[in-house]
């Protein structure tokens, strides 16, 4: 019988902030750097990046 290992990842920002073990639900990658984030931190950092890089243009296919 096979064994399935499920690994939960905690939010990097919560761990750094106060040591909280909050489950990560999204991964944000910026170049070679990758951050596992809870939904709150993902939304916050995504918003900050969007604001810093605005206006965002999508390329036509």
Buried (B, 14 or more C-beta within 10 A) or exposed (E): EEEEEEEEEBBBBBBEEEEEEBEBBBEBEEEEEEBBBBEEBBEEBEEEEEEEEEEEEEEEE
